[in-house]
C-alpha cells in the first residue's frame, strides 16, 4: 500500500481538502479522490487508530494526520 500525497489528490482549495478530512474523521461516507471507490478504515480492530483509511481499488492509504500537515504547509489560508 502506498500513502496518498496531497498533490496526487487534486484538491484545489484548502477548504475542499479539509472537508474531505472531516468526512473521514466523522466516519462519514467518503470516496477516494483518485478513483472514486468507497474508503474503508485501515484498522478495523477496536484498539487500533481509526484515523487512517484505505482504498482497496487503487491501493492507497490515507493517513489523515499526515495529510493535515501537508495542507497546513502547502495550501494557503
Phi, psi and omega in degrees: 000141182248138180283130179287136177257154182300321182295334181279344187275341174078023176283135182266331182234160177297318181298321179296318179292319180292326176298319177299314180296321180296322176300318180293316182293330179270007179058032175280171178285118180235143179256151176295125180293343182272311186243345179089000178284155178292142178270148179237153175299141180290319179245122183260357179276152186296328185273354180269161179294139179253019180258008177246137184232163180220154173246117181288334184286310183258003173063038176251149172249145180244102178265105191296326180294318178294319178296321178297318177299318178295321178298315180295328180279322194251335182257130181291158179288000000 
